[in-house]
Amino acid sequence: MKVLLVNGSPHEKGCTNRALEEVQKTLIKNGVEAEIYWIGREPISGCLGCGACRKTGGNCVINSDKVNEFTEKAKTADGFIFGSPVHYASAGGAIISFMDRAFYSGAAALRYKPAAAVVSCRRAGGTATFDVINKYFTICSMPIVSSNYWNEVHGSRAEDVQQDIEGLQTMRVLGYNMAWLLKCIELGKGAGIEPEKENKIYTNFVR
């Protein structure tokens, strides 16, 4: 079993990464492989809405960033944690553009796999950012993994997050719960239990 922890911050070793490290350590402790994947600092394009990924087997036509690389990695992952800093009371622009394209082009590699959002903020905007990221999971048939509080840590630097003992505990509990759910799913698959599936129905409200 493997979990990809996506660091959506422009700072590779900042607050978001420190939160993800706490989850990573807990997953490894519980026998789950865990890799932190940083989206980097290079510009990430938003989705063009061109639909070309439907003809390329799930690869986005934009190859100038890490979206396609992530989608390829996602095929062999069993669960996901997406982390973001708070920018203007919402998720950072880079992770939004990243997730827009990853979920639109690479949904097949994500569907039915457990996921969770992790947020870092200096003071406020954490729950709004948490809500934004969770919406990606609920449109992709992904079970959402919870903790004993909203998955957020506070601080301006990684050293500050180290002092947020409640926030770090929230990350550890998230790791425990992710590991537990992955093991439950694995047992279910071994017993032949799979979700019922239907073809997607698309409608609009134009008469």
N, C-alpha and C positions, 0 to 999 in steps of 0.2 A: 504494500500500500504506500502511496506517495501523495503528499500535499504540496502544491505550489503556493507560495506566499508572495504575492505581488506587491512590491514596494513602489507606490505611485508618487513618491515624493521626489522633487529635484535634488534632494540631499541624500546621497547613498547611505550615510551613516548617521542620519538625524533621528528625530523623535519617532517617526513612523517605523523606521527600521528597528529601533530599540523595542517597540511594542511587538513587532513581528518576531524578533529574536526570542522573546519570552514564550510566544506560542510555539515557535520552532523547537526550543529546548524541551518543552513539555511533550510535543508529538514524538520526538526522538526517544525520550524516556519511556514512552508507551509503545515503542516498537514500530513507529510510522516514519518512513523516510520523509524529510521535509527540506525543501529548497527555497531560499529567498531569491526572487527574480526581480531585479531592479529594472524599471523601464527606461532609465537613463535621463540625460538632460537634453538630448537632441529634440528638435521640434517634432511633435506628433500631429499628423493631419487628422482633422475630423472626417467622419464618413461623408462620402460624396453622394450617397444614395443612388449609385449607378447600377447596382444589382449585378455587376460583373462577377462577383464572388459566387453567384449561383451557377456560373458556367465554368468556374475554375476549380471546382471541388472544395470550396471553402477558403481559398486563398484570396486575400485582398489584393486588388491591383496596385495599391500603393506599397512600394517595397523600400521606402526610405527610412523606416523606423522598425521597431521590434514587434509589431503586432503579429505578423506571420510567423516569426520565430516562436512567439509565445503560443500561438494556436497549435503549432506542431508539438510543442512540449505538452500542451494540455491533453493531447490524445492519449498519453500514457499516465496522466495524473488521475487520482481518484477523488481528490477534493481540492478546494481553493480557498485562500484567504486574500482578499483585496484590501490593501491599506492605502489611506490617503491622508494628507494634512488638510486642515481647514483653511481655505482661501475665501475671504469675503463671505463667511457663514455658509459655505458649500464646499463640495469636493474640488480639488485642484483641477485646472483645465486639462492638464496632460492626462490624468487618469480617466477623465470623462471621455476625451477623444479616443484614448486607448480602448476603453471598455465598449464604447459605441461600436467600434469597428470589430473588435474581437468577438463580441456577442452577436453581431449581425452576420459576419462572415464565417465565424467558427463555432456557431452554436452547437453543432453536432458533437464537438469535442468536449462540451461543457454540460450538456443536458443530463439530468438525473444524478449529477454528482453534487455532494454537499458543499456548501460555500458559506462564507461569513465575511462581513465587513469589519475593518479595524480603522479607527480614526484617531488622529493626534491633533490636539488643539492647544493653543496657549491659554485660552480662557473660555470662549463660547463658540457656538456654531457646530458643536460635535454631533448632537442628535439630528440636526438637519442634514449634515453630511452622511451620517449613518443611514438615514432614510433614503437618500438619493442612491447610494450604492446598492442597498438591499433590493431596490426595484429591478435591477438587472437580473437578479436571481429568480424573482417571482414571475418573470416573463419567459424563463428558460427551464421551467420544471426542475429547479434545483432546490433540494431541501436546505433550509437556512439553519445554521448551527448557532445556538445562543450561548450565553454565559450567565453569570449571576448578577450582571448589570450590563448596561449598554457598553459595547466594546470600544472604549475610548481611554486614552491616556492624556495627561496634561503636562505642558512644559514648553519652553522655547528652545531647549537643547536636549540632547540625549541624556545629559547629566541630570537635568530636571526630572525627566521621566523616571530615572532611577529612584527618585525620592517619592514618586507616586505609588505607594505600596498597594493601595486599593486597585489602581489601574493595572498594575502588573499582576495582581491576583486575578483580575478579570481576564487577562490574557492567558494565564495558566489554566483557568477553568474552561476557557474556550478551547484550549488545546486538549484537555481531558475529554471534553464533550465531542470534539471532532474525531478523536481517536476511537471513542466508544461507538459513535454512529457509523464510522467506516467499518468497524468490526462487525456491527450488526448487519450492515448491508452485505458484507462479504458472506456471512452465514446465510442470509436470505437467498443470495444468488446460488449458493451451494445446494439449497433446498429447492431450487427452481422457481423462486419467487421473483417476479419482475413486474414493473408497473404496467397497467393497461395503457395502450396507446391508441390515439385516434389521429387521423389526418387533420391538420389545421384548417379551420374554416375562417375565411376572411370576409368581413362585411364592412360597409360604411353606412352612413345615415342619409345618403343622397337618394331621393326618390325620383 
